[in-house]
Amino acid sequence: MATTDNSLSPFSPEIWAPEIQDVYFRENVGLALANTSLDGLAQYGDTLNRPYAAPIVDVAYTRGTALTPVGQAPTNEYLSVDTSRALCHYYDDLDEVQNKYDWAKIWAQKAGRTLSNRVDQAFFAEVSNAGQYIDAGDVGGSAGSYITLTSDNVYKTFLAAKRKLSLLDVPDKNLFFAMGPRGYEYLRMYLQGKDTNVGDEVGENGLIGKRNGFELYETNNCYFTATLAMATNPTEGDTVTLGGAVFTFNATPSGAGSVDIGGSAAVSVDNLVAAINDSGTAGTTYIQLSAVNRFKLVKAGVVATDATTSITIVAYGELATAETLTATADIWSLQYVHYFAGEKGAVQMVVQIPPKIKFQDAQLMFGKYLLGLCYYGKKTWAESATRLIDIRVAAGSWTN
């Protein structure tokens, strides 16, 4: 019996959407909270000096008795404008003619947001220079431990921050409190059913309302640290997960995120650090992550540091970690996120070149380079440190 070919696929066209898929970037908060008033003085040069005087102390006076002069020894501090971040991509004229989408416009928008995110992360890194901190001992737990946030203790962090600032005579105005999405979730749980002016929507620069004298900001750029022990060489199929990106150890690397098992634990640590940082030799010591997973780490500003038998991580955001390493002692630890509170303007930032994009003709090619650049410096002055508070939050139990 003869068969009938009912395949009509040649009649079915492929349809292209009118726009490309959306990629979400982080809402930048830092510059709204920093002191940028000296930007105009730093349009040239590379160092901003700001001296301060020694404290003034009074003494009792006895009539007819000469006072002893107290010498003054001013100290100078300086801010160096020395951090640059750049981007470069090529766009060919042939692609410009044939592409359905305005790639140059799309890239320029994404490049600008990426560079702005770096400036934002520079601000939140200054939490490490805060002169005060809040830990579990300030919210009903054990002093010296990081806070395990709950809906019962999250509001106590505001009360403790306000107390510490008031004790140092910081005025009750221009105060900020920046927290991550998980902290904000616990705050909303606490406030459920209560009269509150914390908004249901995130406004400009991440502002979500006011609470206990603070302007409240939600950010995905809170400073994050973690340590992964790796004293024992991984075995085939062991995995390490960081911020949703999975790295798998293999004797012969294969597949996105695969990392070569070295001849020793120290070499495997080297290889994993290279894979996380996208350094070294991709395709040999590790296989590049998928574009989606690489973007997760880039957006979070993840930097891994080799400590021979362990890896330390610095990043931004409320990252989750996991591992399936065979050695039971090789685990993640010290996963901490640092919320940031204090007086607006206590962190000085000089953005000498705000994120900018330009197009430049490519030599000997029919196309153009799309270039992005920003140049900045930051400083927490000695007088400002006590006006800033590091809210120390435990992140070891978090999952994506």
Secondary structure, 3 states (H helix, E strand, C coil): CCCCCCCCHHHCCCCCCCCCCCCCCCCCCHHHHCECCCHHHHCCCCEEEEEECCCCCCCCCCCCCCCCCCCCCCEEEEEECCEEEEEEEEEEHHHHHHCCCCHHHHHHHHHHHHHHHHHHHHHHHHHHHCCEEECHHHCCCCCCCCECCCCCCHHHHHHHHHHHHHHCCCCCCCEEEEECHHHHHHHHHHHCCCCCCCCCCCCHHHEEEEECCEEEEECCCCEEEEEEECCCCCCCCCEEEECCEEEEEECCCCCCCEEECCCCHHHHHHHHHHHHHCCCCECCCECCCCHHHHHHHHHCCCEEEECCCEEEEEEECCCCEEECCCCCCCCEEEEEEEEEEEECCCEEEEEEEEEEEEEEECCCCCEEEEEEEEEEEEEECCCCHHHEEEEEEECCCCCC
